[in-house]
């Protein structure tokens, strides 16, 4: 009797985990997060974070510096060098100031200065807020990326997507609440799953990577000779065993295991449909540029991100690696910006025409910026140069989801070495993101090892001046 009763409680818990009133058939419905959340009315229902991993240079994208043009090839003033070089180039003999090879022009009605390398982004600049005063605590790639997505330079903390799905749940029972896609391009710095790790949160909040191959999610397909009905029966029996184990041990990881098995079953039907863009009209595909039909391209991933957002996925992170330009920066930047420009602008346009931009927060960012001086000497043969890591100022942009478009926030000095107005720390960025989702960053916590942890740790202030 006790065994049956325990199993019954497990079944009730399982039914609740399968969707808060959503049937096992996978009908769409709200999957609730924590009680009492959101703390206040949200401006954004979902987030799409376009992450340029490698440290995209602000000088060739969003931070126009005429003074560098005047002082191109001069040595960095001694007064700057005394502050401490913030990259890894202390052994250099020369620190030549280097101007952007790409010209800038004012774009949109707002007149924001945008690099000519990003012509399509320039056309939607009235919808975005450029933040030129971001700064970080980390100056190398791995700690920098982990810090940007989790608020800690060391791995093991939950990332933003895990925090948001833990606190707010999801709006689709058939897809993960947190999905990651990585552009398919050859680079020497592969990305690891710890960038979308759940940390100490239950494992059901870990990000799910959608690959660019035929099977977006590994091991999701049904094996040959196994019917869906047989799979359902096998999963039901497995669920009963898990429910008995949960009744006996009561561990949260058992609950997560049950939920993940059931979600995987529903994803077998939902993922192929969500990742099939063949039904998208040509006029929509054209928004994302000529690469949209290339499997694994950034443009295609942007279109997939819109489809996933439309289906209620809470947090979507796209990684486009390959921005670590220590040398030959002009050629590399031309290629990188060409790959992402149409996708970024197309995503803004597509969301806007579907009336989704108003409650979808779109972010373009990187882990840190680059130096105003060249790494090594500027080439006397062709003018080529590279830039070193720089954590004390770099550029982001945000759009939609409660952000005031057509503005620039923050300012760097004439040489782009320091911030002189309205600094935005990574913790401030996280606090603002959560605020737009209706979450007080100081109240979203999780107790672990005797301490209440949060995404912003012990810092972070909402940047209210950029809010609509």
Buried (B, 14 or more C-beta within 10 A) or exposed (E): EEEEEBBEEBBEBBBBBBBBEBEBEBEBBBBBBBEEBBBEEBBBBBBBBBBBBBBBBBBBBBBBBEBBEEBBBEEBEEEBEEEEBBBEBEEBEEBBBBBBBBEBEEBBEBEBBBBBBBBBBBBBBBBBBBBBBBBBBBBBBBBBBBBBBBBBBEBEBBBBBBBBBBBBBBBBBBBBBBBBBBBBBEBEEEBEEBBBBBBBBBBBBBBBBBBBEEEBBEEBEEEEEEEEEEBEEEBEEBBBEBBBBBBEEEEEEBBBBBBBBBBBBBBBEBBBEBBEBEEBEEEBBEBBBEBBEEEBBBBBBBBBBBBBBBBBBBBBBBBBBBBBBBBEBBEBBBEBBBBBBBBBBBBBBBBBEEEBBBBBBBBBBBBBBBBBBBBBBBBEEEEBBBBBBBBBBBBBBBBBBBBBBBBBBBBBBBBBBBBEEBBBBBBBBBBBBBBBBBBBBEEBBBEBEEEEBBBBBEEBBBBEEBBE
